[in-house]
């Protein structure tokens, strides 16, 4: 839900700051200033988006030629860089003044193609229970193996568990 500026001011106009704890009371003006700054930034970005959409989706007579469109994109890129610089200036800070660490990026289910060599490895050899041919005529022979690794994370212990199930078939007659 997005509040208009008037709705926002009306919501907090009757707020009695004396009823709030001192910590919240001290932080309230700072938060109001931050909200106002974010609102200005959002309005600027909305204007930039509208300017960018107009040459692409406007009436055919109002659409720009490729050179003018490129200039519009360059202006848009400059505005993005300006907004990024402004956001870097207003980086979120902890109570002690140090910069906040960004949230960790999580991408579950995706491991790198090669797990690091320094991790300890446990080899599990997976053998079939029965190496006899289904008809019972002879024993199967090993012709190769598949190699697979998975990352097993135990609390305070990282190790790679590898398995190599053999590929077996009947021996040539």
Secondary structure, DSSP 4 states (H G I P E B T S, - for coil): ----HHHHHHHHHT--GGGS-HHHHHHHHHHHHHHHHHHHHHHHHHHHHHHHHHHHHS-GGGPPPHHHHHHHHHHHHHHHHHHHHHHHHT--B-TTSPBPPPPPP--TT---SS--TTSEEEEE----S--B-TTSSSBEEEEEE--EEEEEEETTEEEEEEE-PEEEEEPP-
